Amino acid sequence: MRVGLFATCLGDTLFPEAVKSTAVLLARLGHEIVFPPGQTCCGQMHVNTGYQREPLPLVRNFADQFGDASIEAVVMPSGSCAGSVRHQHRLVAERYGDAALRAGVATVEAKTYELSEFLVDVLDATDVGGYFPHRVTYHPTCHSLRMLRVGEKPLRLLRSVDSIDLVELPEADACCGFGGTFALKNAGTSSAMLQDKIRAIGSTGADVCTAGDSSCLMHIGGGLHRISSGTRTLHLAQILAATRTAPYPMKEEAAV
């Protein structure tokens, strides 16, 4: 397939390895990767904060960048951004856009997937050739769990990784407390939620806490770093992209 790769804001600015790993993984599975250079923010943070008209240019740009009929699927290493494209873009287009934008949004929405959705639902693949000989626990992020309803898909992929020691995270479906601007506007509540999540992660003895959203991993990783935890955070794509011939360099990278 010809796959359009959306980097996301955090992937572009802070976590490029998650984006690169997505590209490496999909290319290894035999797909052509297209990276539209004019892509920008999906507009999620604007809508989430109540500014629904303001992201109209971003929604239009997304539809323009990924609307090419030769792009068969749009994939991103983010449940929250995929949720924005599949749900919020339609809302913005219907309220503030024209007929052309509504049509463009509908076209792109129908072919947009979060990474684990694409692998399991579209490619019918759970064993993607990954190798990760470490103890791992998985945090299901809110948008992937509640908006996209990816369910067990990330776990099915992780269970098929060669040599992984996958351990269940207690109260896994509890929010980590990030929520974008929620963490700024409700810092005390966000911090308390984060502490609960960190305690749960610590109880697993995991070397790595993984998830499908760099935003949540940034929040969790900061909390783990502040208590000098031995657990690091790593995007799901980075685990799946690692192989026996190109293993992930755990010892060479400091915990985030």
C-alpha distance (Angstrom), angle and dihedral (degrees) to the residues before:
residue distance angle dihedral
M1 . . .
R2 3.78 . .
V3 3.81 103.9 .
G4 3.79 126.4 -165.8
L5 3.82 110.3 -144.8
F6 3.81 117.9 -147.9
A7 3.81 111.2 -160.4
T8 3.86 99.4 -163.9
C9 3.81 122.2 -143.7
L10 3.79 95.8 -86.4
G11 3.79 91.6 45.0
D12 3.78 90.8 52.2
T13 3.80 97.1 45.7
L14 3.80 108.5 26.1
F15 3.81 113.3 7.9
P16 3.82 108.4 36.5
E17 3.81 92.0 149.8
A18 3.81 90.2 69.5
V19 3.80 89.4 55.5
K20 3.80 93.5 44.3
S21 3.80 90.7 48.8
T22 3.80 90.4 52.1
A23 3.80 89.6 53.5
V24 3.81 92.8 45.7
L25 3.80 91.9 49.2
L26 3.80 96.0 48.2
A27 3.81 92.2 44.8
R28 3.81 89.6 50.8
L29 3.79 87.9 54.7
G30 3.79 89.4 56.0
H31 3.80 103.8 -99.3
E32 3.80 130.0 134.2
I33 3.80 112.2 -120.8
V34 3.80 119.8 -144.3
F35 3.80 119.7 -169.0
P36 3.82 111.4 -169.6
P37 3.83 103.2 -147.5
G38 3.80 93.9 -150.3
Q39 3.80 94.9 62.2
T40 3.81 117.2 126.1
C41 3.81 138.3 168.3
C42 3.82 115.7 -33.6
G43 3.82 90.5 -134.7
Q44 3.79 96.3 -117.6
M45 3.80 95.9 133.8
H46 3.80 91.7 53.2
V47 3.81 94.2 52.6
N48 3.81 93.1 42.2
T49 3.80 89.8 54.2
G50 3.79 93.2 49.5
Y51 3.81 100.9 -99.7
Q52 3.79 99.4 122.3
R53 3.80 100.2 159.6
E54 3.81 96.5 46.6
P55 3.85 97.4 69.2
L56 3.82 92.3 55.1
P57 3.86 92.4 106.7
L58 3.82 90.0 48.6
V59 3.80 92.4 50.4
R60 3.81 90.2 48.5
N61 3.79 91.5 49.0
F62 3.80 92.3 49.8
A63 3.80 91.0 52.2
D64 3.81 90.3 48.1
Q65 3.81 94.8 47.3
F66 3.81 97.2 47.3
G67 3.80 101.8 26.1
D68 3.81 94.8 89.9
A69 3.79 107.5 123.3
S70 3.81 90.4 -136.0
I71 3.83 88.7 67.1
E72 3.80 102.1 84.3
A73 3.80 97.2 -175.0
V74 3.80 138.2 10.5
V75 3.80 113.7 -142.7
M76 3.79 130.1 -174.4
P77 3.82 135.0 176.7
S78 3.80 91.4 -126.5
G79 3.78 132.7 83.2
S80 3.80 91.9 -165.4
C81 3.81 94.5 53.9
A82 3.80 92.1 44.1
G83 3.79 87.9 50.8
S84 3.80 90.1 51.1
V85 3.81 92.9 51.8
R86 3.79 93.4 45.3
H87 3.80 98.2 44.3
Q88 3.80 114.2 11.3
H89 3.80 98.4 44.1
R90 3.78 90.2 59.9
L91 3.81 90.5 51.0
V92 3.81 92.6 51.0
A93 3.81 93.1 45.2
E94 3.79 93.9 48.4
R95 3.79 94.4 48.0
Y96 3.79 101.8 38.4
G97 3.81 109.5 9.3
D98 3.76 136.4 83.3
A99 3.80 130.2 -114.7
A100 3.81 92.8 -90.3
L101 3.79 91.9 54.2
R102 3.80 92.9 47.0
A103 3.80 89.6 53.0
G104 3.80 92.4 47.0
V105 3.78 92.7 48.9
A106 3.80 91.5 49.9
T107 3.81 91.0 51.5
V108 3.79 94.3 51.4
E109 3.80 94.9 39.6
A110 3.80 90.7 58.8
K111 3.80 93.1 57.8
T112 3.83 101.1 38.0
Y113 3.81 120.7 111.0
E114 3.76 141.1 172.3
L115 3.82 108.9 -124.3
S116 3.82 99.1 -102.1
E117 3.82 91.1 46.1
F118 3.77 91.2 53.1
L119 3.78 94.2 48.0
V120 3.81 96.3 46.8
D121 3.80 104.8 29.2
V122 3.81 101.6 33.8
L123 3.80 104.2 27.2
D124 3.82 95.2 30.1
A125 3.79 88.3 -136.3
T126 3.79 128.3 140.1
D127 3.81 100.1 154.7
V128 3.80 103.4 60.2
G129 3.80 96.2 167.5
G130 3.78 97.1 -95.9
Y131 3.80 124.3 160.7
F132 3.81 121.9 -165.7
P133 3.83 116.9 152.5
H134 3.80 96.8 -166.5
R135 3.79 140.5 98.4
V136 3.82 108.8 -94.7
T137 3.79 136.9 -178.9
Y138 3.80 124.7 -167.1
H139 3.81 127.7 -136.3
P140 3.84 113.2 -160.7
T141 3.80 106.0 -143.9
C142 3.80 119.1 -134.2
H143 3.79 99.5 -114.4
S144 3.79 93.6 46.1
L145 3.79 91.3 46.2
R146 3.80 101.6 40.1
M147 3.80 106.7 22.2
L148 3.81 103.5 32.2
R149 3.81 94.9 24.8
V150 3.79 93.9 -146.9
G151 3.80 88.6 165.5
E152 3.80 114.3 175.3
K153 3.81 96.4 -6.6
P154 3.84 96.4 104.1
L155 3.79 90.5 44.9
R156 3.80 92.0 49.8
L157 3.79 88.5 54.0
L158 3.80 92.9 47.1
R159 3.82 93.4 47.7
S160 3.80 88.8 57.8
V161 3.82 94.2 54.2
D162 3.79 111.7 112.8
S163 3.85 115.3 -108.0
I164 3.82 95.6 -4.6
D165 3.81 119.5 146.5
L166 3.80 101.2 -147.5
V167 3.80 115.2 -168.6
E168 3.80 127.1 -172.2
L169 3.80 117.4 -109.0
P170 3.83 112.7 -132.6
E171 3.82 112.7 -120.0
A172 3.77 87.4 3.0
D173 3.80 95.1 171.0
A174 3.82 92.8 60.2
C175 3.81 113.2 110.6
C176 3.81 116.4 -107.5
G177 3.80 90.2 -136.7
F178 3.79 99.7 -112.6
G179 3.80 106.2 110.8
G180 3.81 94.3 157.2
T181 3.81 109.6 -100.9
F182 3.82 88.5 10.1
A183 3.82 87.7 79.0
L184 3.81 89.4 56.5
K185 3.79 99.4 41.7
N186 3.81 95.0 41.1
A187 3.78 101.3 30.2
G188 3.79 96.3 155.8
T189 3.78 94.7 51.5
S190 3.80 91.3 42.7
S191 3.80 91.4 51.8
A192 3.81 92.5 49.6
M193 3.81 91.2 50.6
L194 3.79 90.0 48.4
Q195 3.81 91.9 52.4
D196 3.81 90.2 54.2
K197 3.80 90.2 50.7
I198 3.80 93.0 47.8
R199 3.81 91.4 51.0
A200 3.80 90.1 51.4
I201 3.80 91.6 49.3
G202 3.80 91.3 47.4
S203 3.80 91.2 54.2
T204 3.82 90.8 61.4
G205 3.80 95.7 59.5
A206 3.80 87.8 -137.3
D207 3.78 123.1 167.2
V208 3.80 89.4 -150.9
C209 3.78 137.3 27.8
T210 3.78 109.4 -157.1
A211 3.80 133.9 -171.1
G212 3.79 140.5 160.7
D213 3.82 96.2 -110.3
S214 3.79 125.6 67.7
S215 3.81 90.0 -158.1
C216 3.80 93.8 63.8
L217 3.79 91.2 40.8
M218 3.82 89.1 53.4
H219 3.79 90.1 54.1
I220 3.80 94.6 44.2
G221 3.79 92.5 41.5
G222 3.79 91.3 54.2
G223 3.78 90.9 52.7
L224 3.80 92.8 48.1
H225 3.79 91.2 48.0
R226 3.81 92.9 52.1
I227 3.81 91.6 58.5
S228 3.82 92.3 42.3
S229 3.78 90.9 -117.9
G230 3.77 118.8 -178.3
T231 3.80 89.1 -134.6
R232 3.79 119.2 94.5
T233 3.77 131.2 -166.8
L234 3.79 123.7 -118.2
H235 3.78 131.5 174.2
L236 3.80 117.7 -112.2
A237 3.82 90.1 -119.1
Q238 3.81 91.7 59.7
I239 3.80 92.0 54.6
L240 3.80 93.3 46.3
A241 3.81 92.4 46.8
A242 3.83 93.7 53.9
T243 3.83 116.3 97.2
R244 3.78 137.9 178.0
T245 3.80 90.3 -99.2
A246 3.81 92.6 43.8
P247 3.81 106.0 27.8
Y248 3.77 123.0 -179.0
P249 3.87 108.8 -94.9
M250 3.80 98.8 -125.1
K251 3.80 95.1 163.8
E252 3.79 94.5 47.9
E253 3.80 97.3 54.6
A254 3.76 125.3 67.4
A255 3.79 117.9 -129.3
V256 3.82 113.3 -91.7
